[in-house]
């Protein structure tokens, strides 16, 4: 623990990290301040809940997910396997629509007519920014600590013994702890400022599947249908929790690159190429209608991050299986964890001369 504390202390004295963190908080503040018109609309609509609710406003009553299945199966018709996955996903979603109809979740007011704009601001724009900034912080910390000895030209001395080389696992543990702490700090300060200006009092217990909330994918508008009964507060907690796992994935990816390559700058370049290249490949496979490859690309961490505004929903063409974002994060954690273990064993035997 003492060694981990010593390594974490190095993060405290890493000026580039704190500069980036401050710039991130400023950006998040500007995103919040720049949406005061939406906030005013939100304040007006969320308190306007005295209207009599007609039972016909239960949008899930009689809702048929087979229509969505046919729509997306037609899009991926070149791949019978992909179409089969899509149809299976929406057949599993039908009982959820029936449960939501019985629970009356759609009749919750949430933020009234301002629900869609306010929901997308918090769970789309802000959460996407927080996750991107938290992930970049994680990668910066990992690359900095893993390359610290090389940057200070002490790598040869430290790696002269097996005990010295084991320090890299301590560095990894310290970096991951630091990354999660920075994510909590970043998310906490951003949300504190946001909730200080936006009054969510009285609506935390409302369902995110309110009749006023919806998704739009490929110009197809439909209710906000989730795989679980989420309140606004529960949905925020679930998103932040899964976000912590996603930040860990990006950190482990950086660790793999850092242990694979001896040069920290080369590791950063390869990492950036993998992340941005993955997004480009996903778009390319979609345009070329190579759906099997596209499905694999939807599991990559960058794709999971991009789709944060539809987490825990059916997600349209962005997901081929239920709870795909959760499955993808767990799968990436497992794969990256095994890759780090493999890189470490290779590092213990590698000749660094």
N, C-alpha and C positions, 0 to 999 in steps of 0.2 A: 504493500500500500504506500510505503514511503517513496518508492521509485515512481509509482503512478502519480503521486502528488507532485514530485519534482518535475515530471514531464508536463503535467498540467500547468505548472507554474510558468513554463516556457510559453504556453499559449497566452497567458496574461500579458507577456511582454512582446507580443507579436503585433506591431502597430498596424500593419496592412489589414489585419482581421478586424480590428476595432474601427478603423476608418470605413471599411465596407459595412460593418454593422450599423454605424451611425448614418451612413448614406441610405441604407435600407429603411431605417426608421423614418428618415425624412421623406423618402419616396412613399412609404405607406401612409404617412400623415397627409401628404398631398393628395393621395388617392381618396382618403376619407373626406378631406376638406373640399375636394373638387366635386363631391356629390351631395352638397347641401340642398340642392333642389329636390333630389330624391328623398333626402331626410325629411324635408318639410312635407312632402307628399305622404311619406311613411307615417309621420306624426298625426296627420289628419285622418288617414284611412284606418290606422290600427285602433283608434278610439271610436270609430264609427261602426260599432258592432251591435247596435240596438235594433237593427232591421229584423223583421220576421223572416225566418228561414223556411223556405219551401222544400219539402222532401224531394222534389224533382231536382234540386241542386246537388244531390248526392251523385256525383259524376261516375262513381264506381258501380252504381246500381245497374246491373245488366251489361256492364262493360265487357267486351269480347276481345281478348288479347290475340285471338286468331287473325284479326285484321292486321295487326302489327306483324305477326308471323308471316303472313302472305306478302306484305309490303317488302320486308327485308329479305325474305327468301327469293323474291323475284330479282332483287338487286344482286344477290350472290348466286344466281341460277347457273353460272358456268361451273360451279363446284357443287355437285350433289351432296358431298360431305358437309360443306359449310352450310348449305341450305338445311340439311338435317339437324345440325347443331342449333341453328337459329329457331327452327320449329320446336325443337325440344325445349329450348330456353323459354319460349313464350307459352308453351303448354304448362310448364312449371310455374309460370307467372299468373296463370288464370286463377288458381286458388287464392293467391294473394289479393287479387282484385276483389274476389268475393268476400274475403276477410275484412278488407277495408270498407266494403259496402256495408257489412253488418256492424262494424265498429262506429260508423258515422264519422270517420276521420275527415272526410271531404267537407263536412259541415262546420269544421273549425274555422274561425275567422282569420287567424294568423294576422297578416297586415292588410287584409282587404285587397283592394285593387292595386295596392303598392307591393303586394307580396312578391311577384316575379322579380321586379327591379331590385328590391332590397335583398331578396334571397340570392340572386346572382352576384350582387356586390359583395356580400359577406362570404358566400361559399364558392364563388367563382373568382372574382377579381382579387379580393384580399387573401383568401386561402391560397390561391395560386402564387401570389407574390410571396407570402410567408414561406411556403414550401420551397420555392425557388431560392430564396435568400438563405433559408436554413440549410438547404442542400449544398449551396455554394460554400457556406461557412464550414460545413462538415468536410467538404473536399479540400478546402484551404488548410484546415487544421491537420487533416490526415497527411497531405503532401508536405506540409511544413515540418511536422514531427518526424515523419518517416525519412525525410531528406535532410534533417537538421545536421546530422553528423557529416554528411557529404558537403553541405554548404559551408560548414566550419572546418572542413578538411581533417576531421578526426575519425572518419569512417574506418580507415585502416587499423588504427589503434584499438577501437572498440570491437571490431570484428576479428581480432586476432585470436580470440578464444570462443568456444561454444557458449560460455556464460555471457560473454559480451553480445553475441548475436541474439541471444534470447531477449535482450533488451528491446528488440523490435516488437515483440508481442506486448511488452509493457507499454511501448509507445502507442500501439494500436488501441489497447484498452483505454489509455489516457485520452487519446484523440476521440474515441467514440463517446466517452463520458462527456468530454468537453463539447462535442458536437451536439449532443442531446441537450446539454445545459444551455447552449447558445440558442437552440431552437425554442426551448421553453421561454427563455428571456425575450427573444424576438416576438414570438406569438403572444406572450403575456403583455408586453408593452404595447403592441399594436392593438390588441383587442381591448385593453384597458382604455386606450384613447378612443377607440371606436365606440365602445359601450358607454363611455362618458358623454358622448354626443348623441348617440342613438338610444332611446329609451325602449328596452325590450321588456319592461315590467308588464306582467300580465299575459305575455304571449309565449313565454318559455315552454309552457305545457301544451301549446297548440301543436297539432300535427303538421308536419312538412308536406303532407299529402292533401292539404286543404284544396278546396275547389278553385281557389284563386292561384294556385301554383301549377306550373306546367313545364314541360320540356319541348324543345323544338329541335328536330334533327332532320336534315335534308328537306326542310320546309314542311315537315310533318309535325303538327302540334298535337300533344296528348297529355293526359294527367301525369302528375309527378308520382309515379308508381314505384315504391321502394320494396326491397326484399324483407323489410322488418318494419314494425310500427314505430316510427321515429317521431319524437317531439322535436321542437326546435332546439331545445337544450341538449337532448340526446344526440341529435344529428351533429351538432357542433362538437360535442365530446368525442363521438365516434370518428369524425373527420380529423380532429387534432391527434387522436391516438394512432390512427392509421398513418397520419402524416409523420409521426415520430418514427414509425417503421420504415417509411419511404426515405426519410433523411438517413437512417442507418444504412439502407441499401446503397445510396449514393456514396456514403463514406466508405463502405466496403469495396465498392467499385474502384474508388481512388486508391485504396490500400492494395488491391490487386495490381493496378498499374504501377504503383510505387515500388512494389516488390519485384515486379517483372522487369522493370527498367531501372538502371542505376542512376539515371539522370532525372532529377525532379522536374525539370522543364519539359523533357521529352515525355514524362509520365503525364503531365498536365495536357500536353498537346494531344496525346493518344486518347486520353479520357474525354477531352472535348470533342474529338473526332467521332468517338464511339457514340456519345450522347446525341450530338446534333445529326450525325449520320444516320442514326437509328430512326429519328423523326422523319428524315428525308426518305429513307427506304420504305417506311410505313406508308407514306403518301404515294410513293412510286408504285408499290405493289397494289395499292387501292386503285390507282388510275389504270394500271395494266390488268386489273381484275384477277390478280394471282392471289386468291383468297386464303389459301393455306399459309402462304408466307405472310400475308397481311395479319392473320390471326396470331402468328408467332410475334409479330411486331407490336401487337396490342398488349403483349405481356411485359414489354420492356419498361423500365422505370420512367423513362421520359414520357411515354404514352400514358402511363398511369397518372403522372403529374398533370399533363395537359387536360385530362378528363376529370379533374377534381370536382368540377361543378355538377357532375352526374354520378358521383360515387354512391354506391348502395342502391342504385336504381337499375332498371333494365338496360340503360345506356345505349340503346339503339345498335348501330353498326359497330360501335366502339367495343362491344363485348359479345362474346359468343357463348359464355356460360354464366350462370348466376354468381353473384358476388365476385365478379372477375377481378376487380381492383384489389380485393382482400387476398384472393388466391395468388395474384401476381406478386404482391409484396412478400407474402410468405415464401413463395417459390424463389423469388430473387434473393431473399435473405439466406435461404438454404444453399442455393447455387453459389452465391458470392462467398458465403462462409466456408464452403468446401474448397473454393478456389483459393481463398486466403490461406487455409491450412496447407494446401498443396504448394503454394508459393513459398510458405514459410519453411517447409521441409526442403524445398529446392534451395532456398537461401542458406539453410544451415550447412549444405554440402557444397555450395558454390565457391569457386576460387575467385576472390575479389582482387587479385593482384593485377 
